[in-house]
């Protein structure tokens, strides 16, 4: 047995070591996580985690949701939803979302696969459910069927489904889309019902004013001049609403289609000459080279690019849905009036 003094000395030494260890631990910073937390979650400080598939739809969602949601738009400004290739980041975003707003008419052909791969439990909201739909065109404007294989023909014909997906080109359909968006947000987030309802009502008033503006612009253009030749078949709803005729398109219903043959271009040039249109139109999401060639061959003007399947960049004439539609209307009218 140790003497009492020795045991006391050992005890003091042990207590000193413990005190030193406690002091050292207290002076160390808290251990930091080795990986950053996910950028989005089912709910965030900003509210619901919401996805919109393309920029035009994203703008409509934002107008209704305001600051009450954390919104991610997959295909941004100037991006072509037809040819978009999803990224791993998109998969993570979809996997963490509460709501996914989509067109719903086979417009985003890439969405189903990434939704499944992400393991998402989000509610998918097809905004086209309230719209007045037009049948998708079965005619492949600007393509020579004899020069395409059966496989190529099938791929082009099935670029979209039974109905034309470009519903936003009619502001009345945009109003119907807003109703679907509002109701889906309220169902997912009833605490903000008043905000979504008020925002939707205010924006609907702006959409009604937009429709009146376009009608007034078109009224200045003689009926015989209301003829459109465009890059791809995206203006059927606009034409139906405002009394235009779509004479022809270079790429048919989708920008995924292959470039037309020389014979198809010649046929479209003859259609342009026969219709006596002074101008034809390209769009912001595609290379204008093809339409430049057609305009040169037909001896007509190629008008400034219209905003069709995507908004323009921030600060451009098409940075919002309201701006893009006003720009399109004034550009179409002014170029066909010459």
URNOR-V177717 format. One record per residue. N is the residue number from 1. RES is the residue in one letter. SS is DSSP state (A for helix, B for strand, O for the rest). PSI is psi as a letter, one per 40 degrees, with the letter a starting at -180 (999 if undefined). NEAR is the number of other C-alpha atoms within 12 Angstrom. Layout:
N|RES|SS|PSI|NEAR ; N|RES|SS|PSI|NEAR
This chain:
1|X|O|h|6 ; 2|X|O|i|10 ; 3|X|O|i|9 ; 4|X|A|d|10 ; 5|X|A|d|11 ; 6|X|A|d|12 ; 7|X|A|d|13 ; 8|X|A|d|13 ; 9|X|A|d|14 ; 10|X|A|d|15 ; 11|X|A|d|15 ; 12|X|A|d|14 ; 13|X|A|d|14 ; 14|X|A|d|14 ; 15|X|A|d|14 ; 16|X|A|d|14 ; 17|X|A|d|14 ; 18|X|A|d|14 ; 19|X|A|d|14 ; 20|X|A|d|14 ; 21|X|A|d|14 ; 22|X|A|d|13 ; 23|X|A|d|12 ; 24|X|A|d|12 ; 25|X|A|d|13 ; 26|X|A|d|11 ; 27|X|A|e|10 ; 28|X|O|i|11 ; 29|X|O|i|8 ; 30|X|O|i|8 ; 31|X|O|h|8 ; 32|X|O|i|9 ; 33|X|O|i|7 ; 34|X|O|e|6 ; 35|X|O|i|8 ; 36|X|O|i|8 ; 37|X|O|i|9 ; 38|X|O|i|15 ; 39|X|O|d|22 ; 40|X|O|i|29 ; 41|X|O|i|29 ; 42|X|O|d|31 ; 43|X|B|i|23 ; 44|X|B|a|20 ; 45|X|O|d|14 ; 46|X|O|e|17 ; 47|X|B|a|26 ; 48|X|B|i|35 ; 49|X|B|h|36 ; 50|X|B|h|45 ; 51|X|B|h|47 ; 52|X|B|h|42 ; 53|X|B|d|49 ; 54|X|B|i|39 ; 55|X|A|d|40 ; 56|X|A|d|46 ; 57|X|A|d|49 ; 58|X|A|d|38 ; 59|X|A|d|39 ; 60|X|A|d|44 ; 61|X|A|d|46 ; 62|X|A|d|32 ; 63|X|A|d|36 ; 64|X|A|d|37 ; 65|X|A|d|42 ; 66|X|O|b|29 ; 67|X|O|e|21 ; 68|X|O|e|30 ; 69|X|B|i|35 ; 70|X|B|h|31 ; 71|X|B|h|42 ; 72|X|B|h|35 ; 73|X|B|h|34 ; 74|X|B|d|38 ; 75|X|B|h|34 ; 76|X|O|a|29 ; 77|X|O|h|32 ; 78|X|O|e|33 ; 79|X|O|i|29 ; 80|X|O|h|32 ; 81|X|O|d|39 ; 82|X|O|d|34 ; 83|X|O|e|23 ; 84|X|O|i|25 ; 85|X|O|h|21 ; 86|X|O|i|31 ; 87|X|O|i|19 ; 88|X|A|d|15 ; 89|X|A|d|19 ; 90|X|A|d|31 ; 91|X|A|d|27 ; 92|X|A|d|28 ; 93|X|A|d|37 ; 94|X|A|d|43 ; 95|X|A|d|31 ; 96|X|A|e|32 ; 97|X|O|i|38 ; 98|X|O|d|34 ; 99|X|B|i|41 ; 100|X|B|h|43 ; 101|X|B|h|44 ; 102|X|B|i|41 ; 103|X|O|d|41 ; 104|X|O|e|34 ; 105|X|O|f|28 ; 106|X|O|f|27 ; 107|X|O|d|38 ; 108|X|O|g|36 ; 109|X|O|e|27 ; 110|X|O|e|27 ; 111|X|A|d|37 ; 112|X|A|d|22 ; 113|X|A|d|18 ; 114|X|A|d|25 ; 115|X|A|d|32 ; 116|X|A|d|17 ; 117|X|A|d|20 ; 118|X|A|e|23 ; 119|X|O|f|17 ; 120|X|O|i|27 ; 121|X|O|e|20 ; 122|X|O|i|27 ; 123|X|B|h|26 ; 124|X|B|h|30 ; 125|X|B|h|33 ; 126|X|B|h|32 ; 127|X|A|e|41 ; 128|X|A|e|33 ; 129|X|A|d|26 ; 130|X|A|e|24 ; 131|X|O|i|30 ; 132|X|O|h|26 ; 133|X|O|i|29 ; 134|X|O|i|28 ; 135|X|B|i|20 ; 136|X|O|i|29 ; 137|X|O|h|30 ; 138|X|O|e|22 ; 139|X|O|h|24 ; 140|X|O|g|34 ; 141|X|O|h|37 ; 142|X|O|e|39 ; 143|X|O|h|33 ; 144|X|O|h|26 ; 145|X|A|d|22 ; 146|X|A|d|13 ; 147|X|A|e|18 ; 148|X|O|i|22 ; 149|X|O|i|14 ; 150|X|A|d|12 ; 151|X|A|d|12 ; 152|X|A|d|22 ; 153|X|A|d|23 ; 154|X|A|d|16 ; 155|X|A|d|20 ; 156|X|A|d|31 ; 157|X|A|d|28 ; 158|X|O|f|27 ; 159|X|O|d|36 ; 160|X|O|i|33 ; 161|X|O|a|26 ; 162|X|O|d|19 ; 163|X|B|i|27 ; 164|X|O|h|34 ; 165|X|O|e|42 ; 166|X|O|f|44 ; 167|X|A|d|42 ; 168|X|A|e|45 ; 169|X|A|e|44 ; 170|X|O|h|40 ; 171|X|A|d|40 ; 172|X|A|d|32 ; 173|X|A|d|34 ; 174|X|A|d|43 ; 175|X|A|d|40 ; 176|X|A|d|30 ; 177|X|A|d|41 ; 178|X|A|d|45 ; 179|X|A|d|35 ; 180|X|A|d|33 ; 181|X|A|d|45 ; 182|X|A|d|39 ; 183|X|A|d|30 ; 184|X|A|d|34 ; 185|X|A|d|41 ; 186|X|A|d|27 ; 187|X|A|d|20 ; 188|X|A|d|30 ; 189|X|O|g|27 ; 190|X|A|d|18 ; 191|X|A|d|15 ; 192|X|A|f|25 ; 193|X|A|d|21 ; 194|X|A|d|20 ; 195|X|A|d|24 ; 196|X|A|d|36 ; 197|X|A|d|29 ; 198|X|A|d|21 ; 199|X|A|d|29 ; 200|X|A|d|34 ; 201|X|A|d|23 ; 202|X|A|d|22 ; 203|X|A|d|33 ; 204|X|A|d|29 ; 205|X|A|d|20 ; 206|X|A|d|25 ; 207|X|A|d|32 ; 208|X|A|d|22 ; 209|X|A|d|20 ; 210|X|A|d|30 ; 211|X|A|d|29 ; 212|X|A|d|22 ; 213|X|A|d|24 ; 214|X|A|d|35 ; 215|X|A|d|26 ; 216|X|A|d|17 ; 217|X|A|d|26 ; 218|X|A|d|33 ; 219|X|A|d|22 ; 220|X|O|e|21 ; 221|X|O|h|26 ; 222|X|O|i|17 ; 223|X|A|d|18 ; 224|X|A|e|19 ; 225|X|A|e|29 ; 226|X|O|g|34 ; 227|X|B|h|39 ; 228|X|B|h|43 ; 229|X|B|h|50 ; 230|X|B|i|47 ; 231|X|O|d|48 ; 232|X|O|i|45 ; 233|X|O|g|43 ; 234|X|O|e|43 ; 235|X|O|e|46 ; 236|X|A|d|37 ; 237|X|A|d|33 ; 238|X|A|d|36 ; 239|X|A|d|31 ; 240|X|A|d|25 ; 241|X|A|d|25 ; 242|X|A|e|33 ; 243|X|O|f|24 ; 244|X|O|i|28 ; 245|X|B|h|25 ; 246|X|B|h|33 ; 247|X|B|d|36 ; 248|X|B|i|40 ; 249|X|B|i|43 ; 250|X|O|d|51 ; 251|X|O|e|36 ; 252|X|O|a|41 ; 253|X|O|e|41 ; 254|X|O|i|45 ; 255|X|O|e|36 ; 256|X|O|e|30 ; 257|X|O|i|31 ; 258|X|O|i|29 ; 259|X|O|i|31 ; 260|X|O|i|35 ; 261|X|O|i|23 ; 262|X|A|d|19 ; 263|X|A|d|21 ; 264|X|A|d|28 ; 265|X|A|d|31 ; 266|X|A|d|24 ; 267|X|A|d|25 ; 268|X|A|d|37 ; 269|X|A|d|34 ; 270|X|A|d|24 ; 271|X|A|d|28 ; 272|X|A|d|34 ; 273|X|A|d|25 ; 274|X|A|d|15 ; 275|X|A|e|25 ; 276|X|O|f|25 ; 277|X|O|i|36 ; 278|X|O|e|30 ; 279|X|B|i|38 ; 280|X|B|i|50 ; 281|X|B|h|46 ; 282|X|O|a|40 ; 283|X|B|i|42 ; 284|X|O|e|32 ; 285|X|O|e|32 ; 286|X|O|i|32 ; 287|X|O|h|17 ; 288|X|O|e|24 ; 289|X|A|d|18 ; 290|X|A|d|31 ; 291|X|A|d|38 ; 292|X|A|d|29 ; 293|X|A|d|25 ; 294|X|A|d|39 ; 295|X|A|d|33 ; 296|X|A|d|21 ; 297|X|A|d|23 ; 298|X|A|e|28 ; 299|X|O|f|20 ; 300|X|O|i|27 ; 301|X|B|h|29 ; 302|X|B|h|33 ; 303|X|O|i|34 ; 304|X|O|i|25 ; 305|X|O|h|37 ; 306|X|B|i|40 ; 307|X|O|h|44 ; 308|X|O|c|47 ; 309|X|O|e|47 ; 310|X|O|i|41 ; 311|X|O|i|41 ; 312|X|O|i|35 ; 313|X|O|i|22 ; 314|X|O|h|18 ; 315|X|O|e|12 ; 316|X|O|i|19 ; 317|X|O|e|25 ; 318|X|O|f|32 ; 319|X|O|d|26 ; 320|X|O|i|31 ; 321|X|A|d|41 ; 322|X|A|d|36 ; 323|X|A|d|29 ; 324|X|A|d|39 ; 325|X|A|d|39 ; 326|X|A|d|33 ; 327|X|A|d|31 ; 328|X|A|d|37 ; 329|X|A|d|44 ; 330|X|A|d|28 ; 331|X|A|d|33 ; 332|X|A|d|44 ; 333|X|A|d|34 ; 334|X|A|d|25 ; 335|X|A|d|30 ; 336|X|A|e|33 ; 337|X|O|e|25 ; 338|X|O|999|17
